[in-house]
Amino acid sequence: MLVVALVAVALYGADQLSKAWVVANLEPGVRTPVLGEILQFFFVRNSGAAFSLASGSTWIFSIIATAVAVFIIWFARRIRSTGWAVLFGLLLGGTTGNLTDRLFRDPGFGVGHVVDFISIYGFPAIFNVADMAIVASMGLFILLTLRGIGLDGTRAASTRRHRGDGPSAAKSGAGTGGAPERAVSPEQPTSDGV
């Protein structure tokens, strides 16, 4: 729970501070080069979802974001894996960062526009720090799932078996120079390796 909270607070703070700086220092609709044409700041107000998708449905995203945030806060105490805790912290920080904009920015409560400002050459959408956190959480989800890491930090049995390892190899002593090994059960906690 602590890792989820720390990551979420750090991301939320970075998102809100960056948006406050953008609103105070940049003109809407004007490109400001950061790394030439590769990276630019381009201040826009987004009424849609991440990466300007589904513009005009702000109130729906406000409800969904609130439900996601409440679920993560409720669910966080069950997470024992550092990798999954970081994932849920990224998702919570990103979700609440954009939700804050939807609740408290113009044009009104629940339908406020999200401040987006990061523009990358060749990428069609403008985004913000919260959007990056949400996308990073999805990337981490894929990584943890492919590696077979559970919410409790254990790995699925199939990810532990390599050539010459596993229960049948442990019984015969294969791959160990003839000495039998102790089989590792899927319930035994392991490090995330993330």
Secondary structure by P-SEA (a helix, b strand, c coil): caaaaaaaaaaaaaaaaaaaaaaacccccbbbbcccccbbbbbbbbccccccccccaaaaaaaaaaaaaaaaaaaccccccaaaaaaaaaaaaaaaaaaaaaccccccccbbbbbbccccccccccccaaaaaaaaaaaaaaaaaaacccccccccccccccccccaaaaaaccccccbbbbbbcccbbbbccc
